[in-house]
């Protein structure tokens, strides 16, 4: 992750330059005598009259808030669903690398910092304090588990991508916490089977299944291998019927590396059959501190869009549900950020000819009913 900007400068500029109808705020608070910074994404749909969920998105070891803001991107989801995303910055360890003190030793009180940041943000924004969540990459995933163990009275659910729990980590909180883990079996940084420092993923799942009182026999789904070029596949395990409706979910990425599924940056074997950010929000949106939500988070009037086939060779079809009203606009961008197509339409089944497009990844940005929806398509030979 330290070479992130050097490897992908054009893509970073492309992402930053695509217009989001939202605010990016750089802020700081003082906690425990330390000045702590963060990047806050406030969605275009934020309305101070209505409480909004809050998602913590924590960077990995040696990374930073800006990199996680871009790499584990929740911005389109936040804009569509009306939640805030905060990207705090860790402190530096003895090796001068940014980290989270997820039971890793040292005196930095990161649990207290996260709690204080919740308080600070809720003083400025109408935060739904029953719907605060934490996710993160690698060390950020470790920290999310630490929050589940030590701050379960404030964190409604957590998700870890390529992270785990430290060996022997204390976790004696009496409250159930819904947990999702997304992890590659070929992860060389945080091995799936564990190490002398990191608990194996199957053991972590067993711990939370038992702690949450979930069914011990999971529902298992083989995820369709829609991208046959990503060199990995995915399996989905759901352990349901836990206390207060809690559950534990595992996305096991077969042959996947230390990467964020669905990311546009290829820093290793990255699964493209799922989008980690989308799956995490789907999981989070089911829960409050009291358990399962009593009504669906997604409005019945919110448009749903699917793309078939994806990957594609000649024709793709965008299929909209019947809840769209009036005209929508659609822009297609290539990997350099260049707009290659602009469409205005009212069709609920729109065909696009991609036969003359170069094999690559493209991004479709749809403005519909005052919402921005971003989709990714892959064109192959």
C-alpha positions in Angstrom: 0.0 0.0 0.0 3.0 2.4 0.4 3.4 2.4 -3.4 -0.2 3.1 -4.0 0.1 6.6 -5.5 3.2 5.8 -7.5 1.5 2.9 -9.2 -1.9 4.6 -9.9 -1.5 8.4 -10.3 -3.8 8.7 -13.3 -6.5 6.6 -11.8 -6.4 8.6 -8.6 -6.8 11.8 -10.5 -9.7 10.2 -12.4 -11.5 9.2 -9.3 -11.0 12.6 -7.6 -12.2 14.4 -10.7 -15.4 12.5 -11.3 -18.0 14.8 -9.7 -19.7 13.6 -6.5 -22.5 15.8 -5.2 -21.2 15.5 -1.7 -18.7 17.1 0.7 -15.2 15.9 1.7 -14.2 17.4 5.0 -10.7 17.2 6.6 -11.0 17.5 10.3 -9.2 16.9 13.6 -9.8 16.4 17.3 -7.5 16.2 20.3 -7.7 13.0 22.3 -5.3 11.9 25.0 -3.1 14.8 24.3 -2.7 13.8 20.6 -4.0 15.7 17.6 -5.9 13.1 15.5 -7.1 13.8 12.0 -9.8 12.3 9.8 -11.5 12.7 6.4 -15.3 12.8 6.4 -17.5 12.1 3.4 -20.9 13.7 3.8 -23.3 12.4 1.2 -25.3 14.6 -1.2 -28.5 13.1 0.4 -27.6 14.2 3.9 -30.4 16.1 5.6 -29.7 17.5 9.0 -33.4 16.9 9.9 -32.9 13.1 9.6 -30.5 11.0 11.7 -27.8 9.4 9.4 -25.8 6.2 9.9 -22.1 6.5 10.3 -19.5 4.1 8.9 -15.8 4.1 10.1 -13.5 3.0 7.3 -10.1 2.3 8.8 -6.8 2.1 6.8 -4.3 -0.7 6.9 -0.8 -0.8 8.4 1.5 1.7 6.7 -1.4 3.2 4.8 -3.4 6.3 5.5 -6.8 7.8 5.5 -6.6 9.2 2.0 -5.6 5.8 0.5 -8.4 4.0 2.3 -10.8 6.7 1.2 -10.0 5.8 -2.4 -9.2 2.1 -2.2 -12.1 0.9 -0.1 -14.5 3.3 -1.7 -17.9 3.8 -0.2 -18.7 7.2 -1.7 -21.3 6.1 -4.3 -23.0 3.9 -1.7 -23.0 6.7 0.9 -24.5 9.1 -1.6 -27.2 6.6 -2.6 -28.1 5.4 0.9 -27.5 8.6 2.9 -24.8 7.5 5.4 -21.7 9.3 6.4 -18.2 7.7 6.1 -15.3 8.8 8.3 -11.7 7.8 7.5 -9.6 8.4 10.6 -5.8 8.5 10.6 -3.8 6.1 12.8 -0.7 7.1 14.7 3.0 6.2 13.9 4.6 3.2 15.6 8.3 2.7 16.3 8.9 1.9 12.6 7.3 5.2 11.6 4.4 3.4 10.0 0.8 4.4 10.6 -1.1 1.8 12.6 -4.1 1.0 14.8 -3.5 -0.3 18.3 -5.7 -3.3 17.9 -4.3 -5.2 20.9 -0.9 -4.7 19.3 0.8 -3.2 22.4 1.8 0.4 23.0 0.1 3.1 24.8 -2.1 4.7 22.1 -5.8 4.6 23.1 -7.4 4.1 19.7 -10.6 2.7 21.2 -11.0 5.9 23.2 -10.2 7.9 20.1 -12.9 6.2 18.0 -15.4 6.8 20.8 -14.4 10.4 21.1 -14.7 10.9 17.3 -18.2 9.5 17.4 -19.1 12.2 20.0 -17.3 14.9 18.1 -19.1 14.1 14.8 -22.5 13.7 16.4 -22.1 17.2 17.9 -21.8 18.6 14.3 -24.0 16.2 12.4 -27.3 14.4 13.0 -25.8 11.0 13.5 -28.0 8.0 14.3 -26.0 6.6 17.3 -27.8 3.3 17.0 -26.3 2.8 13.5 -22.6 3.3 13.8 -20.4 0.7 12.1 -16.7 -0.1 11.6 -14.9 -1.7 8.7 -11.3 -1.6 7.5 -8.5 -3.1 5.5 -5.9 -5.4 7.2 -4.9 -3.6 10.4 -8.2 -1.7 10.0 -9.9 -5.0 10.1 -8.0 -6.0 13.2 -9.1 -2.7 14.8 -12.7 -3.3 13.8 -12.6 -6.6 15.8 -11.1 -4.7 18.7 -14.0 -2.2 18.6 -16.4 -5.2 18.6 -14.7 -6.5 21.7 -14.3 -3.2 23.6 -16.9 -0.7 22.2 -19.9 -3.0 21.5 -22.2 -0.5 23.3 -21.5 2.0 20.4 -20.7 -0.2 17.4 -23.7 -1.9 15.8 -21.8 -4.2 13.4 -18.3 -4.7 12.0 -16.7 -6.0 8.8 -13.0 -6.9 8.3 -11.4 -7.1 4.9 -8.1 -9.1 5.1 -7.9 -8.5 8.8 -8.4 -10.8 11.8 -8.0 -10.9 15.6 -4.7 -11.1 17.3 -3.8 -14.4 19.0 -5.1 -14.3 22.6 -7.1 -11.1 22.1 -9.4 -10.6 25.1 -13.0 -10.2 24.1 -15.3 -10.5 27.1 -18.0 -8.1 26.2 -21.5 -9.6 26.9 -23.1 -8.1 23.8 -23.5 -9.8 20.5 -22.0 -8.0 17.5 -22.8 -9.0 13.9 -19.6 -9.7 12.1 -18.5 -10.0 8.4 -15.1 -11.3 7.3 -13.8 -11.0 3.7 -10.5 -12.9 3.3 -8.4 -14.5 0.6 -7.0 -18.0 1.0 -3.7 -16.9 -0.6 -3.3 -13.8 1.6 0.4 -13.7 2.2 0.2 -10.8 4.7 -2.5 -12.0 7.0 -2.6 -15.7 6.3 -6.0 -17.3 6.1 -4.9 -20.1 8.4 -3.3 -17.8 10.9 0.2 -17.2 12.2 1.9 -16.8 15.6 0.4 -13.3 15.7 -2.9 -13.6 13.7 -5.8 -15.9 14.5 -6.9 -18.2 11.7 -10.0 -17.0 9.9 -12.0 -20.2 10.6 -11.2 -19.9 14.3 -12.4 -16.2 14.3 -15.6 -17.2 12.6 -16.2 -20.0 15.1 -15.6 -17.6 18.0 -18.2 -15.1 16.8 -20.7 -17.8 15.8 -20.5 -19.1 19.3 -20.5 -15.6 20.9 -23.5 -14.5 18.9 -25.4 -17.7 19.4 -25.7 -18.3 15.6 -26.5 -21.5 13.8 -23.3 -23.6 13.6 -24.2 -25.0 10.1 -23.9 -22.2 7.6 -25.8 -21.5 4.5 -23.2 -21.8 1.7 -23.4 -20.1 -1.7 -20.9 -20.4 -4.5 -20.6 -16.9 -6.0 -20.9 -16.9 -9.8 -17.5 -16.5 -11.4 -18.5 -13.5 -13.5 -14.9 -12.4 -14.0 -12.9 -15.3 -15.2 -9.8 -13.2 -15.6 -9.3 -12.3 -11.9 -7.7 -15.7 -11.0 -9.9 -16.3 -8.0 -13.4 -17.3 -7.0 -15.6 -16.6 -4.0 -17.7 -18.6 -1.5 -20.3 -17.0 0.8 -21.0 -18.5 4.3 -23.9 -17.2 6.4 -24.3 -18.2 10.0 -27.8 -16.9 10.9 -30.3 -16.8 13.7 -28.0 -15.3 16.4 -29.1 -13.4 19.5 -31.3 -10.4 18.5 -31.1 -11.4 14.9 -27.3 -11.2 14.7 -25.3 -13.2 12.2 -21.8 -13.9 11.0 -20.9 -13.9 7.4 -17.7 -15.0 5.6 -16.7 -14.3 2.0 -13.9 -16.8 1.4 -12.0 -15.7 -1.6 -10.4 -18.8 -3.1 -6.8 -18.0 -4.2 -7.5 -14.3 -3.4 -4.7 -12.1 -2.1 -4.4 -9.3 0.5 -6.8 -7.1 -1.4 -10.2 -5.4 -1.4 -12.7 -7.3 -3.7 -14.2 -5.0 -6.3 -11.4 -2.4 -6.0 -10.3 -0.9 -9.3 -6.6 -0.9 -8.2 -4.9 -4.3 -8.8 -2.3 -4.6 -6.0 -2.5 -8.4 -6.1 -5.1 -11.1 -6.9 -8.3 -9.1 -6.5 -11.7 -10.7 -6.7 -14.1 -9.0 -9.1 -17.1 -11.3 -8.6 -18.2 -9.3 -5.5 -17.8 -5.7 -4.5 -16.6 -5.6 -0.8 -18.0 -2.2 -0.2 -21.4 -3.1 -1.5 -21.5 -6.4 0.5 -20.4 -4.6 3.7 -23.1 -1.9 3.4 -25.7 -4.6 2.7 -24.7 -6.3 5.9 -24.5 -3.2 8.0 -27.8 -1.8 6.8 -29.6 -4.8 8.5 -28.5 -3.9 12.0 -28.9 -1.3 14.8 -27.4 -1.6 18.3 -30.7 -3.3 19.3 -30.5 -5.9 16.6 -32.2 -6.3 13.2 -33.8 -3.2 11.7 -37.6 -3.3 11.9 -38.1 -2.0 8.3 -36.0 -2.3 5.2 -33.2 0.4 5.0 -33.7 0.7 1.3 -36.7 2.7 0.1 -39.1 0.9 -2.2 -38.8 3.9 -4.5 -35.0 3.6 -4.8 -34.0 2.5 -8.3 -32.2 -0.8 -8.7 -30.0 -1.4 -11.7 -28.3 -4.6 -13.0 -25.9 -5.0 -15.9 -26.0 -8.1 -18.1 -23.7 -9.7 -19.1 -20.7 -8.5 -17.2 -18.0 -9.1 -18.4 -19.2 -8.5 -21.9 -17.9 -8.8 -25.5 -20.4 -6.9 -27.7 -23.7 -5.8 -26.1 -24.6 -5.0 -22.5 -28.0 -4.4 -21.2 -28.8 -2.1 -18.2 -32.0 -3.3 -16.6 -33.7 -0.8 -14.4 -36.6 -1.6 -12.0 -39.9 0.1 -12.7 -39.4 2.8 -10.1 -37.6 5.2 -12.3 -39.5 8.3 -13.2 -38.6 10.5 -16.2 -35.2 10.9 -17.9 -31.9 9.7 -16.5 -28.4 10.5 -17.7 -25.6 8.1 -18.1 -21.9 8.8 -18.6 -19.3 6.1 -19.3 -15.6 6.7 -18.4 -12.5 4.7 -19.3 -9.7 3.9 -17.0 -8.0 7.3 -17.6 -11.2 9.2 -16.6 -12.0 10.1 -20.2 -15.7 10.3 -21.0 -16.4 8.0 -23.9 -20.2 8.0 -24.0 -23.1 10.2 -22.8 -26.7 9.0 -22.9 -30.0 10.5 -21.8 -32.9 8.0 -21.8 -36.1 6.9 -20.2 -35.7 3.3 -21.2 -35.9 0.7 -18.4 -33.9 -1.8 -20.5 -31.1 0.1 -22.2 -28.7 -1.6 -24.6 -25.1 -0.3 -25.2 -22.9 -1.6 -27.9 -19.3 -2.2 -26.5 -18.0 -4.3 -29.5 -15.6 -1.5 -30.5 -14.4 -0.8 -27.0 -10.9 -1.9 -26.0 -10.8 -4.8 -23.5 -10.6 -3.0 -20.2 -12.6 -1.9 -17.1 -15.1 1.0 -17.5 -17.2 3.0 -15.1 -20.8 4.0 -15.7 -22.1 6.9 -13.7 -25.9 7.3 -13.7 -27.8 10.3 -12.4 -31.4 9.2 -11.7 -34.0 10.7 -9.5 -31.4 13.1 -8.0 -29.2 10.1 -7.0 -25.8 9.1 -8.3 -25.3 5.4 -9.0 -21.9 4.1 -10.1 -21.4 0.8 -11.8 -18.3 -1.0 -13.2 -18.3 -3.1 -16.3 -15.5 -5.2 -17.8 -15.1 -5.6 -21.6 -13.2 -8.7 -22.8 -12.1 -10.0 -26.2 
